[in-house]
């Protein structure tokens, strides 16, 4: 069993073939770890741009790669084959920081190789989700960046050059070592079967129809965030900017609250985000004194 920690850099480019923009991979970096998470090998390659001819200024600033660098790289087709050969056929678990890299790799495979799966990836785990579970922001709805997570885990991110694929792979591996627990890790590992690829291909979206059967109607039942008492709905629910909004009144607290709810459809569940904001009482309009003086 090997653990493969992968990171990639990409450039957003317009594709005539797609009739829109895509994230074209320009660098692949990875480290291979043994069962004790010790590095046993590394991989790094710059990929020649075939869609975008010039790097975005933001990408050049972050990665310090130049247009000449990517012009002298190898094609994605060759890079993919070299990476596959390097990974080998042994059982593995792939890690990326967030699932953006694995999604982008699949999309580039679809575009350049007309395939939707990665034959050399046996199992997958999101290193960001796993490592964040050991920090004080676990479950807070916030996604930690790699450098921020490293600092929380007692690692100096400045000891690793930033925004180059191989270096970010090594920083991710360092984070994993600090919290490595084979038993806890198991619940974050997914077998790369048909359902795995279906989950990655699914695009979450906000529900806009209040009668959608996926919505749990109990979500519209609101209690006062101060006294916990039942609220009286003052207005009908209205939908705008992916959010359902209305106003409730608490008789006990004598206060009005604007309640906002968002329903985000995920692959197999609906994420509900509800917020309360007290409605300030409007000031009484001043009356003009019309009495004759």
C-alpha positions as CSV (number, residue, x, y, z in Angstrom):
1,X,0.0,0.0,0.0
2,X,1.3,3.4,-1.0
3,X,-0.1,6.9,-0.1
4,X,0.2,9.3,-3.0
5,X,-0.1,13.0,-2.2
6,X,-0.8,15.0,-5.4
7,X,-1.0,18.7,-6.2
8,X,-1.4,20.5,-9.5
9,X,-1.2,24.0,-10.9
10,X,-3.5,25.1,-13.7
11,X,-4.3,28.0,-15.9
12,X,-7.8,29.1,-16.8
13,X,-8.1,29.3,-20.6
14,X,-10.8,29.7,-23.2
15,X,-11.6,26.5,-25.2
16,X,-13.3,26.8,-28.6
17,X,-14.0,23.1,-28.4
18,X,-16.0,23.6,-25.1
19,X,-17.3,27.1,-26.0
20,X,-16.2,28.2,-22.6
21,X,-13.4,28.3,-20.1
22,X,-11.5,25.4,-18.6
23,X,-8.8,24.8,-16.0
24,X,-5.8,23.5,-18.1
25,X,-3.2,21.7,-16.0
26,X,0.3,23.2,-16.4
27,X,2.1,21.3,-13.6
28,X,1.7,18.0,-11.8
29,X,3.6,17.2,-8.6
30,X,3.3,14.3,-6.2
31,X,5.1,12.4,-3.4
32,X,4.8,8.7,-2.8
33,X,4.7,7.7,0.9
34,X,5.0,4.3,2.6
35,X,2.8,3.0,5.4
36,X,4.6,5.2,7.9
37,X,4.1,8.3,5.7
38,X,7.8,8.5,4.9
39,X,8.6,9.9,1.4
40,X,10.0,7.2,-0.8
41,X,9.7,8.9,-4.2
42,X,8.6,12.1,-5.9
43,X,7.2,13.2,-9.3
44,X,7.2,16.6,-11.0
45,X,6.5,17.6,-14.6
46,X,5.6,20.8,-16.3
47,X,2.8,20.4,-18.9
48,X,2.8,22.2,-22.2
49,X,-0.3,24.4,-22.7
50,X,-2.4,23.3,-25.6
51,X,-5.5,25.4,-25.0
52,X,-4.3,28.6,-23.5
53,X,-1.3,30.1,-25.1
54,X,-0.4,32.5,-22.4
55,X,-0.5,32.2,-18.6
56,X,-2.8,34.5,-16.6
57,X,-0.8,37.2,-14.7
58,X,-2.2,35.8,-11.4
59,X,-0.9,32.3,-12.2
60,X,2.6,33.7,-13.2
61,X,2.7,35.7,-9.9
62,X,1.7,32.7,-7.8
63,X,3.7,30.0,-9.4
64,X,6.7,31.9,-10.9
65,X,6.2,29.8,-14.0
66,X,6.6,31.7,-17.3
67,X,5.1,31.3,-20.8
68,X,8.4,29.9,-21.9
69,X,8.3,27.2,-19.2
70,X,5.0,25.9,-20.3
71,X,5.9,26.2,-24.0
72,X,8.8,23.8,-23.3
73,X,6.8,21.4,-21.2
74,X,5.5,18.0,-22.4
75,X,1.9,17.4,-23.6
76,X,-0.8,16.4,-21.2
77,X,-1.0,13.0,-22.9
78,X,2.7,12.3,-22.2
79,X,2.5,13.7,-18.7
80,X,-0.5,11.6,-17.8
81,X,1.2,8.4,-19.0
82,X,4.4,9.2,-17.1
83,X,2.4,9.9,-14.0
84,X,0.5,6.7,-14.4
85,X,3.8,4.7,-14.8
86,X,5.2,6.4,-11.7
87,X,2.2,5.6,-9.6
88,X,2.4,2.0,-10.6
89,X,-0.1,-0.8,-10.0
90,X,0.2,-1.3,-6.2
91,X,-2.8,-0.5,-4.1
92,X,-2.9,3.2,-3.1
93,X,-4.7,6.0,-1.5
94,X,-4.6,9.4,-3.3
95,X,-4.7,12.6,-1.3
96,X,-5.3,16.2,-2.6
97,X,-5.9,19.3,-0.6
98,X,-9.6,19.8,-1.3
99,X,-11.1,17.9,-4.3
100,X,-10.4,20.7,-6.8
101,X,-7.2,19.0,-8.1
102,X,-8.8,15.5,-8.6
103,X,-11.8,17.1,-10.4
104,X,-9.5,19.1,-12.6
105,X,-7.4,16.0,-13.5
106,X,-10.6,14.2,-14.5
107,X,-11.8,17.1,-16.6
108,X,-8.4,17.3,-18.4
109,X,-8.6,13.6,-19.0
110,X,-12.0,14.0,-20.6
111,X,-10.8,16.8,-22.7
112,X,-7.5,15.4,-24.0
113,X,-7.9,11.6,-23.6
114,X,-11.7,11.2,-23.8
115,X,-11.8,9.2,-20.6
116,X,-13.7,10.0,-17.4
117,X,-11.8,7.8,-14.9
118,X,-8.3,7.6,-13.5
119,X,-7.1,3.9,-13.8
120,X,-4.2,4.3,-11.4
121,X,-6.2,5.8,-8.5
122,X,-7.5,3.0,-6.3
123,X,-8.8,5.0,-3.3
124,X,-9.2,8.7,-2.6
125,X,-9.2,11.0,0.5
126,X,-9.6,14.7,0.8
127,X,-6.6,15.8,2.9
128,X,-8.2,19.2,3.7
129,X,-11.3,17.6,5.3
130,X,-9.2,15.1,7.2
131,X,-6.6,17.5,8.6
132,X,-9.2,20.2,9.4
133,X,-11.0,17.7,11.7
134,X,-8.0,18.0,14.0
135,X,-8.2,21.8,14.2
136,X,-10.3,24.3,16.2
137,X,-12.4,25.0,13.0
138,X,-13.5,21.5,12.5
139,X,-17.2,21.4,11.5
140,X,-17.4,25.2,11.4
141,X,-18.3,25.4,7.7
142,X,-15.0,27.1,6.9
143,X,-12.5,25.5,4.6
144,X,-8.9,26.0,5.7
145,X,-6.3,26.8,3.1
146,X,-3.2,24.6,3.1
147,X,-0.9,27.2,4.7
148,X,-3.4,28.2,7.3
149,X,-4.0,24.5,8.2
150,X,-0.2,24.0,8.4
151,X,0.1,26.8,10.9
152,X,-2.7,25.4,13.1
153,X,-1.0,22.0,13.1
154,X,2.3,23.5,14.2
155,X,4.1,23.5,10.8
156,X,5.9,26.5,9.4
157,X,4.5,26.8,5.8
158,X,7.3,29.2,4.9
159,X,9.7,26.2,5.1
160,X,8.1,25.0,1.9
161,X,8.0,27.1,-1.3
162,X,4.4,28.0,-2.1
163,X,2.3,27.4,-5.2
164,X,4.5,24.9,-6.9
165,X,2.9,21.4,-7.3
166,X,5.7,19.3,-5.7
167,X,6.3,21.7,-2.8
168,X,2.6,21.9,-2.0
169,X,2.4,18.1,-2.1
170,X,5.2,17.9,0.5
171,X,3.5,20.5,2.7
172,X,0.3,18.5,2.5
173,X,2.2,15.3,3.4
174,X,3.7,17.2,6.4
175,X,0.2,18.1,7.6
176,X,-0.9,14.5,7.2
177,X,2.0,13.2,9.3
178,X,1.1,15.4,12.3
179,X,-2.4,13.9,12.5
180,X,-2.0,10.5,11.0
181,X,-4.3,7.9,12.5
182,X,-5.1,4.9,10.4
183,X,-8.4,4.2,12.2
184,X,-9.7,7.8,11.9
185,X,-8.5,8.1,8.3
186,X,-10.6,5.2,7.2
187,X,-13.9,7.1,7.3
188,X,-12.4,9.7,4.9
189,X,-11.3,7.2,2.3
190,X,-13.5,6.4,-0.7
191,X,-13.1,3.5,-3.1
192,X,-12.8,4.9,-6.6
193,X,-15.8,3.1,-8.1
194,X,-18.7,4.3,-10.2
195,X,-20.4,6.1,-7.3
196,X,-17.1,8.0,-6.6
197,X,-17.0,9.4,-10.1
198,X,-20.7,10.1,-10.1
199,X,-20.3,12.2,-6.9
200,X,-17.4,14.2,-8.4
201,X,-19.3,14.8,-11.6
202,X,-22.4,16.1,-9.7
203,X,-22.6,19.8,-9.5
204,X,-24.3,21.1,-6.3
205,X,-26.9,23.8,-6.7
206,X,-29.3,25.9,-4.7
207,X,-32.9,24.9,-4.6
208,X,-35.2,27.7,-5.7
209,X,-38.6,26.0,-5.7
210,X,-40.2,26.1,-2.2
211,X,-42.3,23.0,-3.1
212,X,-39.3,20.9,-4.1
213,X,-39.8,17.5,-2.4
214,X,-36.1,17.4,-1.4
215,X,-36.7,20.2,1.1
216,X,-37.6,19.2,4.6
217,X,-40.6,21.4,5.4
218,X,-39.6,21.4,9.1
219,X,-36.7,23.8,8.1
220,X,-39.3,26.5,7.7
221,X,-40.4,26.1,11.4
222,X,-38.6,28.7,13.4
223,X,-38.0,29.3,17.1
224,X,-36.8,32.5,18.7
225,X,-33.0,32.5,18.9
226,X,-33.3,34.3,22.3
227,X,-36.1,32.7,24.3
228,X,-36.6,29.6,22.2
229,X,-40.3,30.2,21.9
230,X,-42.5,29.7,18.9
231,X,-42.5,32.5,16.3
232,X,-45.4,33.9,14.4
233,X,-44.8,34.3,10.6
234,X,-45.6,37.8,9.5
235,X,-45.1,37.6,5.7
236,X,-45.0,35.0,3.0
237,X,-41.7,33.4,2.1
238,X,-39.9,35.2,-0.8
239,X,-37.0,33.9,-2.9
240,X,-34.1,35.9,-4.2
241,X,-30.4,35.4,-4.6
242,X,-30.7,31.7,-3.8
243,X,-32.3,32.5,-0.5
244,X,-35.8,32.2,1.0
245,X,-36.6,35.1,3.3
246,X,-39.5,36.2,5.5
247,X,-40.2,38.0,8.8
248,X,-41.2,36.4,12.1
249,X,-42.4,37.9,15.3
250,X,-41.7,36.7,18.9
251,X,-44.5,37.8,21.3
252,X,-42.5,36.9,24.3
253,X,-39.5,39.1,23.4
254,X,-41.6,41.6,21.4
255,X,-39.1,41.6,18.6
256,X,-39.2,40.9,14.8
257,X,-36.6,38.8,13.1
258,X,-35.8,38.4,9.4
259,X,-35.1,34.7,8.8
260,X,-33.1,33.6,5.7
261,X,-32.7,30.0,4.6
262,X,-30.6,28.5,1.8
263,X,-31.0,24.9,0.6
264,X,-28.1,23.5,-1.3
265,X,-28.6,20.2,-3.1
266,X,-25.6,17.9,-2.7
267,X,-25.1,14.5,-4.3
268,X,-27.1,12.6,-1.7
269,X,-28.3,15.2,0.8
270,X,-29.5,18.8,1.2
271,X,-27.4,21.3,3.2
272,X,-29.5,23.8,5.0
273,X,-28.1,27.2,6.2
274,X,-30.4,29.3,8.3
275,X,-29.7,32.8,9.7
276,X,-31.6,35.2,12.0
277,X,-31.3,39.0,11.9
278,X,-33.3,41.3,14.2
279,X,-35.5,43.8,12.4
280,X,-34.9,47.3,13.7
281,X,-38.1,49.2,14.6
282,X,-38.7,52.1,12.3
283,X,-38.6,55.4,14.0
284,X,-41.9,57.2,14.3
285,X,-42.2,60.0,11.7
286,X,-41.9,63.5,13.1
287,X,-45.2,65.4,13.1
288,X,-45.1,69.0,12.0
289,X,-46.6,71.5,14.4
290,X,-49.2,73.4,12.4
291,X,-50.7,75.3,15.3
292,X,-50.9,79.1,14.7
293,X,-48.5,81.1,16.8
